[in-house]
Amino acid sequence: MVLAGPTPAPEDDRLIELKETREGLILRGVPRLAAAEWPTPAVRSIDSQRRLHARPDADALLGAAQVGGLSLKIRDREAYQRGLDHEDLAALATSDRPSLLALATLLGGVLARAHGQTVTEEQLPGHQVIAPLLAGRAEAFGDELVRDALADAAQLRADFASMQGRDLAPLVIPPALELP
């Protein structure tokens, strides 16, 4: 979503992400408490993200909103896109595939550690829940991830195509909204 800046020029606009956040998976054999530490899934997600930040103020816009039954995580989209973009990855894919695979391995490890360190609603470290589920099925899990990634990519392409030529101005929040 675009937050209009103080002027009509696009240079002072801010791009934010509103991401639906849902309850975690319900897993057989894993206890679920009646009450969670977090009031909404988005607040849980933000708590986890802040634990991973090098600085607690790394994203001034990081927050949560509840709209009806929809739990939304809000973040500064641009803050997470400053170091690497799709052109960089496309260039690596064609010119230096080993470096692309090394980067994917590194970033996958960061993501895995983040999930492993995240505390569940039941106050269990994520690795205590995830590791037993993956034991002996690493290859099948990898195949699932590939299928899911390909399905997500197809949906992203379809969403992108559906927005081409559309007037997205109604999605812009008016300048009256104060930014922190």
VOGU-232785 format. One record per residue (C-alpha): z negated, x negated, y. Coordinates in steps of 0.25 Angstrom, whole numbers, plus 2048, in hexadecimal, padded with zeros to 3 digits. Example, Ala and Ser with C-alpha at 12.3 -4.5 7.8 and 13.67 -1.06 7.14 Angstrom:
2
7E17CF7EE;7E37C97FC;
// end
This chain:
180
800800800;8037FB80E;7F87FC819;7FF7FC826;7FA7F2830;7F77F483E;8067F2842;8137F983D;8177EB838;8167E9829;8107DB82B;8027E082E;8027EA822;7FA7E8816;7FE7EA808;7F27F07FF;7F27F47F1;7EC8007EC;7EA7FF7DD;7E580A7D3;7DA8057CB;7D580C7BF;7C980B7B5;7CA8007AB;7CE80279D;7C580A794;7C3802788;7BE80777B;7B1800777;7AE7FB785;7A380278B;7A580A798;79A80D7A2;79881A7A8;7988147B6;79F8087BB;79B7FE7C6;7A78027CE;7AA8107D4;7B980F7D1;7C38067CA;7C98017D7;7BB7FC7DB;7B97F57CD;7C77EE7CF;7C37E97DD;7B67E47D8;7BD7DC7CD;7C77D77D7;7BD7D27E1;7B67CB7D6;7C37C37D4;7C57C07E2;7C27B27E7;7BD7B87F4;7B77C67F5;7BF7C9801;7CC7C57FB;7D27D37FD;7CD7DA809;7D47E7805;7CF7E77F7;7C87F47F5;7C88017ED;7CB8107F0;7CA81D7E8;7D48277EA;7D18337E2;7D182E7D4;7D98227D7;7D28157D8;7D980B7E1;7D77FC7E3;7DC7F77F1;7E07E97F4;7E87E17FE;7F57DF7F6;7FA7D47FE;7ED7CB7FC;7F17CA7ED;8007C77EF;7FF7BB7F8;8007B07EE;80B7B57E4;8167BF7E4;8207C47DB;82B7BB7E1;8227AF7DC;8217B57CE;8307B87CD;8337A97D2;8297A47C7;82F7AD7BC;83D7A77BF;83A7997C2;82D7957BC;82979E7B0;81E7957AB;8177957B9;8187A47B9;8127A57AB;80779B7B0;8047A47BC;8047B17B3;7FA7AA7AA;7F17A67B5;7F17B37BC;7EF7BB7AF;7E37B27AC;7DD7B67BA;7E07C47B7;7D97C37A9;7CD7BC7AF;7CC7C77B9;7CC7D27AF;7C27CA7A6;7B87C87B2;7B97D67B7;7AD7DF7B3;7B07EC7AD;7A97F97B1;79F7F67A5;79C7E97AC;7A37E17A1;7AB7D57A4;7BA7D87A2;7BC7CD797;7B17D478E;7BA7E078E;7C87DA78E;7C77CF784;7C37D7778;7CF7E177B;7D97D577B;7D37CD76F;7DE7CB765;7E97D376E;7ED7C9779;7FC7CA775;7FC7D9775;7F47D9782;7FE7D0788;8097D9784;8027E578A;8017DE797;8107DB797;8137E9794;80A7EE79F;80F7E47A9;81E7E87A6;81A7F77A8;8137F47B5;81F7EC7BA;8287F77B7;81F8017BE;81E7F87CA;82E7F67CB;82F8067CA;8258087D5;82C7FD7DE;8398047DB;8338127DF;82E80C7EC;83C8067F1;84180E7FC;8358177FE;82E81980B;820813808;81B815816;812820812;80A816809;80780E815;7F981081A;7F9813829;7F4808833;7E7810836;7E180A829;7D87FF82C;7D97F2824;7CC7EA822;
// end
